[in-house]
Amino acid sequence: MAHHHHEHGPTDVDWAEQGPHLEAQAELFTPVYERVMAWLGKEVTEPGLIVDAGSGPGVVACLFAEAFPGARIVAVDSTEPLLERARDRAVRQGVADRFDILAGELPGVLGELDYPADLLWASRSLHHLGDQRAALTAFAARLAPGGTLALLEGGLPSRFLPRDIGIGRPGLQERLDVVQAEWFARMRADLPGSVAVTEDWPALLTSVGLKHTRTRSFLLDLPAPSTDRARTYVAAILSRFRQEIGESLDAQDLATLDRLLDPADPASVHRRPDVFVLGAYTVHTAVRPV
């Protein structure tokens, strides 16, 4: 499962309830996805089939439909309420005639595709699969000869606030990064069939028989003063951090985080003037030999 633009959260999620939030987050990241697609379009010239493996509510799948008007799009996800949102979105955007959904667990569900893919896009879905190399092998097997696999993995932790925010100890986000990295390592280790692997994505892509690896990072730069949508995104990410890693923070950082999340507090991300969104997202591609 991949919910495009997530910073990782708990797995026991009500996806029907989360759908609107995930859509709003993905829409916030539209400038990044559009630049990614322009870059991909230089190599993937006239794709017949584009597969979004881990599509979530379909924001990016619909952007692919716009960017590649000759392509059929298949949104693949394990979560049916999100796929229903994807299908509804395709109808609203007038691309439903070449938009399909496929429900099931990656990577096995890809075996149900009717045709091999000219472009298979996996945005932060791979790291939810225990054996990443085996999953890449399965992804590569679903490519047409000359088809491209594109992974969004890695990049840099996002930044939302200055180093010194005037409350608590300076450097809160850096400390959150450390605790989040430890949480992520535990999440990976606890996945079914988890296999540790060096996350050298170009080397992994080459190891499963793909060629011509390319890597590029894309910046999301939404400076202060923030829009309401950006503030909502920042609040959602910090709320998730509070839920999943709050017990690992010291009392002062926890108190600071609670103030940042309290809409009634002038120091909260809902009200303070210095909130921004800055992130770097890395895409790796490789091609199945003809």
Rosetta blueprint (number, residue, H / E / L):
1 M L
2 A L
3 H L
4 H L
5 H L
6 H L
7 E L
8 H L
9 G L
10 P L
11 T L
12 D L
13 V L
14 D L
15 W H
16 A H
17 E H
18 Q H
19 G H
20 P H
21 H H
22 L H
23 E H
24 A H
25 Q H
26 A H
27 E H
28 L H
29 F L
30 T H
31 P H
32 V H
33 Y H
34 E H
35 R H
36 V H
37 M H
38 A H
39 W H
40 L H
41 G H
42 K L
43 E L
44 V L
45 T L
46 E L
47 P L
48 G L
49 L E
50 I E
51 V E
52 D E
53 A E
54 G L
55 S L
56 G L
57 P L
58 G L
59 V H
60 V H
61 A H
62 C H
63 L H
64 F H
65 A H
66 E H
67 A H
68 F L
69 P L
70 G L
71 A L
72 R E
73 I E
74 V E
75 A E
76 V E
77 D E
78 S L
79 T L
80 E H
81 P H
82 L H
83 L H
84 E H
85 R H
86 A H
87 R H
88 D H
89 R H
90 A H
91 V H
92 R H
93 Q L
94 G L
95 V L
96 A H
97 D H
98 R H
99 F E
100 D E
101 I E
102 L E
103 A E
104 G L
105 E L
106 L L
107 P L
108 G H
109 V H
110 L H
111 G H
112 E H
113 L L
114 D L
115 Y L
116 P L
117 A E
118 D E
119 L E
120 L E
121 W E
122 A E
123 S E
124 R L
125 S L
126 L H
127 H H
128 H H
129 L L
130 G L
131 D L
132 Q H
133 R H
134 A H
135 A H
136 L H
137 T H
138 A H
139 F H
140 A H
141 A H
142 R L
143 L E
144 A E
145 P E
146 G E
147 G E
148 T E
149 L E
150 A E
151 L E
152 L E
153 E L
154 G L
155 G L
156 L E
157 P E
158 S E
159 R E
160 F L
161 L L
162 P L
163 R L
164 D L
165 I L
166 G L
167 I L
168 G L
169 R L
170 P L
171 G L
172 L H
173 Q H
174 E H
175 R H
176 L H
177 D H
178 V H
179 V H
180 Q H
181 A H
182 E H
183 W H
184 F H
185 A H
186 R H
187 M H
188 R H
189 A H
190 D H
191 L L
192 P L
193 G L
194 S L
195 V L
196 A L
197 V L
198 T L
199 E L
200 D L
201 W H
202 P H
203 A H
204 L H
205 L H
206 T H
207 S H
208 V L
209 G L
210 L L
211 K E
212 H E
213 T E
214 R E
215 T E
216 R E
217 S E
218 F E
219 L E
220 L E
221 D E
222 L E
223 P L
224 A L
225 P L
226 S L
227 T L
228 D H
229 R H
230 A H
231 R H
232 T H
233 Y H
234 V H
235 A H
236 A H
237 I H
238 L H
239 S H
240 R H
241 F H
242 R H
243 Q H
244 E H
245 I H
246 G H
247 E H
248 S H
249 L L
250 D L
251 A H
252 Q H
253 D H
254 L H
255 A H
256 T H
257 L H
258 D H
259 R H
260 L H
261 L H
262 D L
263 P L
264 A L
265 D L
266 P L
267 A L
268 S L
269 V L
270 H L
271 R L
272 R L
273 P L
274 D L
275 V L
276 F L
277 V E
278 L E
279 G E
280 A E
281 Y E
282 T E
283 V E
284 H E
285 T E
286 A E
287 V E
288 R L
289 P L
290 V L
